[in-house]
Amino acid sequence: MELQRRWLGIAVALGVALAATAPPSARALTLADLVGGGGFSVGLLSFSDFDVSIGGDLSADLSDYPVQILPDGFRLTGPLSALLGGTGTLLLSYDVTAADPVIDGVSLFAPGTTIGSGAQAWVAESALGPGNAPLASLFVYDLEGVGASPSDAASFAAVSAISVAKTVQVGGGIFAVIPVVDQRFSLVPEPWSLAMVSAGLAGLALFGRRHERMA
């Protein structure tokens, strides 16, 4: 029964990984498009200066790693898995900039799956601000026999530029995989949004006072 359970787990994890890396109908953005001067912008954020290094049993073809643009960051998928004691490491660094100092937080989500003694799947990340000042260190993991924590986040004083260095590691045991790695950033609310929120709160307070007088 234990062996059947393990192989069932492998089948499920492989299904998730294949679903995440299945090629879309239209050509998607990949790491191959970003390395060597590529980049993209979303909202107030611009992503640039991508650098990637891959070792071990992971595919060295950067076009195998799709990048999906999110409203506040991006999602990395691809063959981030290792089987039967194999290991693989992906090192990714890039810069994030905004016109004003509005970036005040970073979050990471990478749900791993591990099977077998010694299996591990984890992502470690460092964020540096202007002058290479440390802003945050994030760590998410699934370690067989230890536990799992698929998300991490940190906040800091608003800055206009961040350099991010990320390490993705899978390997050991029978099977280890990280189907998706979501990178998101939080922004200081715009003045207009703050004004709208303040007006709404003031309106609620006024309504409450009138209701108390009428009661």
C-alpha positions as CSV (number, residue, x, y, z in Angstrom):
1,M,0.0,0.0,0.0
2,E,2.8,2.4,0.8
3,L,4.5,1.8,-2.5
4,Q,1.2,2.3,-4.3
5,R,0.6,5.6,-2.4
6,R,4.1,6.9,-3.4
7,W,3.6,6.1,-7.1
8,L,0.2,7.6,-7.0
9,G,1.7,10.8,-5.6
10,I,4.3,10.8,-8.3
11,A,1.6,10.5,-11.0
12,V,-0.4,13.3,-9.5
13,A,2.7,15.6,-9.2
14,L,3.7,14.8,-12.8
15,G,0.2,15.7,-13.9
16,V,0.4,19.0,-12.2
17,A,3.8,19.7,-13.6
18,L,2.8,18.8,-17.2
19,A,-0.3,20.9,-16.9
20,A,1.7,23.9,-15.7
21,T,4.2,23.6,-18.6
22,A,1.9,22.6,-21.4
23,P,2.5,25.0,-24.4
24,P,-0.4,27.5,-24.9
25,S,-2.0,28.0,-28.3
26,A,-0.1,31.3,-28.8
27,R,3.6,31.7,-28.2
28,A,4.2,32.7,-24.6
29,L,6.9,34.8,-23.1
30,T,9.8,32.7,-21.8
31,L,13.0,33.1,-19.9
32,A,14.8,33.0,-23.3
33,D,13.0,36.2,-24.2
34,L,14.1,38.0,-21.1
35,V,17.8,37.1,-20.8
36,G,20.1,39.4,-22.8
37,G,18.2,42.7,-22.5
38,G,14.6,41.6,-22.6
39,G,12.0,42.8,-20.1
40,F,8.4,43.8,-19.6
41,S,6.2,46.3,-17.7
42,V,3.0,45.9,-15.8
43,G,1.2,48.8,-14.1
44,L,3.8,51.0,-12.4
45,L,6.5,48.3,-12.5
46,S,9.2,47.6,-15.0
47,F,11.2,44.3,-15.0
48,S,14.6,44.2,-16.6
49,D,18.3,42.9,-16.5
50,F,17.3,39.3,-16.2
51,D,20.1,36.7,-15.7
52,V,19.6,33.0,-15.5
53,S,21.9,30.1,-14.6
54,I,20.7,26.4,-14.6
55,G,22.5,23.4,-13.3
56,G,22.0,19.7,-12.6
57,D,19.2,17.8,-14.2
58,L,17.0,20.7,-15.1
59,S,16.5,21.6,-18.8
60,A,19.1,24.2,-19.9
61,D,16.8,25.4,-22.7
62,L,15.4,28.7,-21.4
63,S,12.5,28.5,-23.8
64,D,11.2,25.6,-21.7
65,Y,10.3,28.1,-18.9
66,P,7.2,30.1,-19.6
67,V,6.7,33.5,-17.9
68,Q,3.2,34.7,-17.3
69,I,2.7,38.4,-16.5
70,L,0.5,39.0,-13.5
71,P,-1.1,42.3,-12.4
72,D,1.5,42.8,-9.8
73,G,4.4,40.6,-10.9
74,F,4.9,37.4,-12.8
75,R,4.6,33.6,-12.7
76,L,7.4,31.2,-13.7
77,T,6.6,27.7,-14.7
78,G,8.5,24.9,-16.5
79,P,10.2,21.6,-15.9
80,L,11.3,22.4,-12.3
81,S,11.4,18.8,-11.2
82,A,13.9,16.0,-10.4
83,L,13.3,12.2,-10.3
84,L,15.0,9.3,-8.5
85,G,17.7,11.2,-6.6
86,G,18.4,13.7,-9.3
87,T,18.9,17.4,-8.5
88,G,18.5,20.7,-10.2
89,T,19.1,24.3,-9.5
90,L,17.9,27.5,-11.2
91,L,19.4,30.8,-10.3
92,L,17.4,33.9,-11.4
93,S,18.2,37.6,-10.9
94,Y,16.5,40.7,-12.2
95,D,15.7,44.4,-11.4
96,V,12.3,45.9,-10.7
97,T,11.8,49.7,-11.0
98,A,9.0,52.2,-10.6
99,A,8.9,55.9,-11.5
100,D,8.3,56.9,-7.8
101,P,9.2,55.1,-4.5
102,V,6.0,53.1,-4.4
103,I,7.3,49.5,-4.0
104,D,6.8,48.6,-0.3
105,G,6.6,44.8,-0.2
106,V,7.4,41.5,-1.9
107,S,5.8,38.1,-1.8
108,L,6.7,34.6,-3.0
109,F,4.4,31.6,-3.6
110,A,5.9,28.2,-4.7
111,P,3.9,25.1,-3.7
112,G,6.3,22.1,-3.9
113,T,5.7,18.4,-3.9
114,T,8.2,15.9,-2.5
115,I,8.2,12.1,-2.2
116,G,10.8,9.9,-0.6
117,S,13.4,10.4,2.1
118,G,15.7,13.3,1.5
119,A,13.4,14.9,-1.2
120,Q,13.4,18.7,-1.2
121,A,11.9,21.5,-3.2
122,W,12.6,25.1,-2.1
123,V,13.0,28.7,-3.3
124,A,15.1,31.2,-1.5
125,E,15.1,34.9,-2.4
126,S,16.9,38.1,-1.5
127,A,15.7,41.6,-2.3
128,L,18.1,44.6,-2.3
129,G,17.2,48.2,-2.5
130,P,19.2,51.3,-3.6
131,G,22.9,51.0,-2.7
132,N,22.4,47.2,-2.3
133,A,20.8,47.8,1.0
134,P,19.1,44.5,2.2
135,L,15.3,44.8,2.1
136,A,13.9,41.3,2.5
137,S,14.8,37.6,2.5
138,L,12.1,35.1,1.6
139,F,12.1,31.3,1.8
140,V,9.4,28.8,0.8
141,Y,9.8,25.0,0.9
142,D,8.6,21.4,0.9
143,L,11.0,19.1,2.7
144,E,10.1,15.5,3.0
145,G,9.9,14.5,6.7
146,V,10.1,18.1,7.8
147,G,7.1,20.0,6.5
148,A,6.1,22.6,3.9
149,S,5.5,26.3,3.8
150,P,4.5,27.4,0.2
151,S,4.4,31.2,0.7
152,D,6.3,34.0,2.3
153,A,6.1,37.8,2.2
154,A,7.9,40.9,3.6
155,S,7.2,44.6,3.7
156,F,9.6,47.6,3.9
157,A,9.8,51.3,3.5
158,A,8.8,52.3,-0.1
159,V,11.6,52.3,-2.7
160,S,11.7,52.9,-6.4
161,A,14.1,50.1,-7.4
162,I,14.8,46.5,-6.2
163,S,17.3,43.9,-7.3
164,V,16.0,40.4,-6.8
165,A,18.2,37.2,-6.6
166,K,16.3,33.9,-6.5
167,T,17.4,30.2,-6.1
168,V,15.1,27.4,-7.0
169,Q,16.2,23.9,-5.9
170,V,14.7,20.5,-6.4
171,G,16.1,17.0,-5.8
172,G,16.7,14.0,-3.6
173,G,14.4,11.2,-2.7
174,I,12.0,9.7,-5.3
175,F,10.5,12.9,-6.7
176,A,10.6,16.7,-6.2
177,V,8.8,19.3,-8.1
178,I,7.8,23.0,-8.0
179,P,5.1,23.5,-10.7
180,V,4.8,27.3,-10.3
181,V,6.8,30.2,-8.8
182,D,4.7,33.3,-8.3
183,Q,6.6,36.6,-7.7
184,R,4.4,39.6,-6.6
185,F,5.1,43.1,-5.3
186,S,2.9,45.4,-3.3
187,L,2.7,49.1,-3.9
188,V,1.9,52.2,-1.8
189,P,-1.7,53.2,-2.6
190,E,-2.0,56.1,-5.1
191,P,-3.1,59.5,-3.6
192,W,-6.4,59.2,-5.4
193,S,-7.1,55.8,-3.9
194,L,-6.2,57.0,-0.5
195,A,-8.6,60.0,-0.9
196,M,-11.4,57.7,-2.0
197,V,-10.9,55.4,1.0
198,S,-10.7,58.4,3.4
199,A,-13.9,59.8,1.9
200,G,-15.7,56.4,2.3
201,L,-14.6,56.1,5.9
202,A,-15.7,59.7,6.7
203,G,-19.1,58.9,5.1
204,L,-19.5,55.8,7.2
205,A,-18.7,57.7,10.4
206,L,-21.2,60.4,9.5
207,F,-23.9,57.9,8.8
208,G,-23.2,56.2,12.1
209,R,-23.6,59.5,14.0
210,R,-26.9,60.3,12.3
211,H,-28.1,56.8,13.0
212,E,-27.3,57.2,16.7
213,R,-29.2,60.5,16.9
214,M,-32.3,59.0,15.3
215,A,-32.3,56.0,17.6
